Amino acid sequence: MSETNPKVPKRPWVVVNMAMSADGKVASANRRVTRIGSDQDLEALYALRSTADAILCGARTVEETNATLGNGGERHRRNRRRRGLQEFPLRIVASAAGSLSSKAELWRHSFSPIIVLVTPRASASRIRRLRRLANDVVTYAGDPKSLGTALARLAARRGIRRLVVEGGGILNAALFAADCVDEIHLTLCPLLMGGRTAPSIADGPGFAELANAKHFKLVSAKPHGRELFTVYLRVGSESRKPGGPTRGRSPSGPS
Ligand SMILES: NC(=O)c1ccc[n+]([C@@H]2O[C@H](COP(=O)([O-])OP(=O)(O)OC[C@H]3O[C@@H](n4cnc5c(N)ncnc54)[C@H](OP(=O)(O)O)[C@@H]3O)[C@@H](O)[C@H]2O)c1
């Protein structure tokens, strides 16, 4: 990991933001319901984005939610300027096999660079196609250890100190497995989505032993409207510095 190898720069402070139903789902099983949080939840997401140098999203989330990964409007843009950040966050899309669609809404918005993170599973023709669309295509080996290193190198090259990850569950799972998540912002929404195959916060193979589960501590829980806005900090992240933890969280965003 970057923390132990002096040749690899430190990875950025990584915050995962998700809205989850009371039964732990983040979308419907048929993938048609892609937003389960309220307007306040969306505002909290924009406020969190306004603290980040870059946003990272999985290819399916980008396609299925028509994400553009912008700055959330003028108020948030002003906050970004006040914090000394670029007006728009850098956008990174994880697409191991390079399957990210050329028709994704993201490509229609050129307000900030787009970087696609692929692995050797992406064919040469897919990489060529993505190179025509994106500002950069970065290849890493694809295993958890090299994911942390890839993030650290990308962060050093692009000046990323705080990275906000917006799902989905497959990408999140890889980041959790790689011990790359420092903080989780989780909005608990008062509904039951059901569906055994509905996406959740971490949809990889999971951890077979309790001892291998990832441990976080609850640092904040604020009810607002019908939702509960929570923040968890990774046990062991307290001493990490780059980017640093979010200071407080309310439905109108971090202070
Ligand atoms: N409620 C919420 O807060 C929330 C937030 C986000 C998303 N969602 C929902 O979640 C669903 C999408 O989530 P999902 O889990 O199916 O997909 P996802 O994680 O968004 O995207 C999966 C894809 O990302 C790429 N990927 C994943 N891990 C990677 C890694 N370690 N390295 C490189 N690339 C990697 C792969 O692309 P390739 O196929 O190219 O290999 C993979 O197929 C949607 O229904 C969306 O609505 C909900």
The ligand as an SDF file (V2000), in Angstrom:
LIG
                    3D

 48 52  0  0  0  0  0  0  0  0999 V2000
  -28.2580    5.2890   -3.8710 N   0  0  0  0  0  0  0  0  0  0  0  0
  -27.0540    5.6900   -4.1820 C   0  0  0  0  0  0  0  0  0  0  0  0
  -26.4530    6.4870   -3.4480 O   0  0  0  0  0  0  0  0  0  0  0  0
  -26.3910    5.2040   -5.4310 C   0  0  0  0  0  0  0  0  0  0  0  0
  -25.1420    5.7390   -5.7810 C   0  0  0  0  0  0  0  0  0  0  0  0
  -24.5120    5.2340   -6.9310 C   0  0  0  0  0  0  0  0  0  0  0  0
  -25.1030    4.2470   -7.6870 C   0  0  0  0  0  0  0  0  0  0  0  0
  -26.3220    3.7720   -7.3220 N   0  0  0  0  0  0  0  0  0  0  0  0
  -26.9460    2.6980   -8.1220 C   0  0  0  0  0  0  0  0  0  0  0  0
  -26.0170    1.6250   -8.2210 O   0  0  0  0  0  0  0  0  0  0  0  0
  -26.1710    0.9750   -9.4770 C   0  0  0  0  0  0  0  0  0  0  0  0
  -24.8230    0.8550  -10.1650 C   0  0  0  0  0  0  0  0  0  0  0  0
  -23.9250    0.1940   -9.3180 O   0  0  0  0  0  0  0  0  0  0  0  0
  -23.1470   -1.1030   -9.7550 P   0  0  0  0  0  0  0  0  0  0  0  0
  -22.5440   -1.6530   -8.5330 O   0  0  0  0  0  0  0  0  0  0  0  0
  -24.0270   -1.9640  -10.5800 O   0  0  0  0  0  0  0  0  0  0  0  0
  -22.0480   -0.5610  -10.7570 O   0  0  0  0  0  0  0  0  0  0  0  0
  -20.8360    0.4660  -10.5870 P   0  0  0  0  0  0  0  0  0  0  0  0
  -20.0100    0.1210   -9.4080 O   0  0  0  0  0  0  0  0  0  0  0  0
  -21.3360    1.8520  -10.7170 O   0  0  0  0  0  0  0  0  0  0  0  0
  -20.0500    0.1640  -11.9480 O   0  0  0  0  0  0  0  0  0  0  0  0
  -19.5450   -1.1220  -12.1680 C   0  0  0  0  0  0  0  0  0  0  0  0
  -18.4920   -1.0380  -13.2310 C   0  0  0  0  0  0  0  0  0  0  0  0
  -17.4430   -0.1730  -12.8040 O   0  0  0  0  0  0  0  0  0  0  0  0
  -16.1890   -0.6940  -13.2110 C   0  0  0  0  0  0  0  0  0  0  0  0
  -15.4250   -1.0660  -12.0220 N   0  0  0  0  0  0  0  0  0  0  0  0
  -15.8930   -1.5290  -10.8410 C   0  0  0  0  0  0  0  0  0  0  0  0
  -14.8890   -1.7910   -9.9930 N   0  0  0  0  0  0  0  0  0  0  0  0
  -13.7510   -1.4460  -10.6420 C   0  0  0  0  0  0  0  0  0  0  0  0
  -12.3870   -1.4550  -10.3000 C   0  0  0  0  0  0  0  0  0  0  0  0
  -11.9490   -1.9120   -9.1090 N   0  0  0  0  0  0  0  0  0  0  0  0
  -11.4830   -1.0260  -11.2060 N   0  0  0  0  0  0  0  0  0  0  0  0
  -11.8800   -0.5550  -12.4130 C   0  0  0  0  0  0  0  0  0  0  0  0
  -13.1690   -0.5340  -12.7950 N   0  0  0  0  0  0  0  0  0  0  0  0
  -14.0830   -0.9690  -11.9300 C   0  0  0  0  0  0  0  0  0  0  0  0
  -16.5000   -1.9230  -14.0660 C   0  0  0  0  0  0  0  0  0  0  0  0
  -16.6290   -1.4420  -15.4080 O   0  0  0  0  0  0  0  0  0  0  0  0
  -16.4580   -2.4370  -16.7010 P   0  0  0  0  0  0  0  0  0  0  0  0
  -17.7970   -3.0610  -16.8980 O   0  0  0  0  0  0  0  0  0  0  0  0
  -16.0540   -1.5430  -17.8300 O   0  0  0  0  0  0  0  0  0  0  0  0
  -15.4070   -3.4350  -16.3080 O   0  0  0  0  0  0  0  0  0  0  0  0
  -17.8380   -2.3750  -13.5190 C   0  0  0  0  0  0  0  0  0  0  0  0
  -18.6200   -3.1490  -14.3800 O   0  0  0  0  0  0  0  0  0  0  0  0
  -27.1420    1.8080  -10.2910 C   0  0  0  0  0  0  0  0  0  0  0  0
  -28.4040    1.1520  -10.2490 O   0  0  0  0  0  0  0  0  0  0  0  0
  -27.2180    3.1250   -9.5370 C   0  0  0  0  0  0  0  0  0  0  0  0
  -28.5020    3.6960   -9.6330 O   0  0  0  0  0  0  0  0  0  0  0  0
  -26.9820    4.2160   -6.2140 C   0  0  0  0  0  0  0  0  0  0  0  0
  1  2  1  0
  2  3  2  0
  2  4  1  0
  4  5  1  0
  4 48  2  0
  5  6  2  0
  6  7  1  0
  7  8  2  0
  8  9  1  0
  8 48  1  0
  9 10  1  0
  9 46  1  0
 10 11  1  0
 11 12  1  0
 11 44  1  0
 12 13  1  0
 13 14  1  0
 14 15  2  0
 14 16  1  0
 14 17  1  0
 17 18  1  0
 18 19  2  0
 18 20  1  0
 18 21  1  0
 21 22  1  0
 22 23  1  0
 23 24  1  0
 23 42  1  0
 24 25  1  0
 25 26  1  0
 25 36  1  0
 26 27  1  0
 26 35  1  0
 27 28  2  0
 28 29  1  0
 29 30  1  0
 29 35  2  0
 30 31  1  0
 30 32  2  0
 32 33  1  0
 33 34  2  0
 34 35  1  0
 36 37  1  0
 36 42  1  0
 37 38  1  0
 38 39  2  0
 38 40  1  0
 38 41  1  0
 42 43  1  0
 44 45  1  0
 44 46  1  0
 46 47  1  0
M  CHG  2   8   1  16  -1
M  END
$$$$
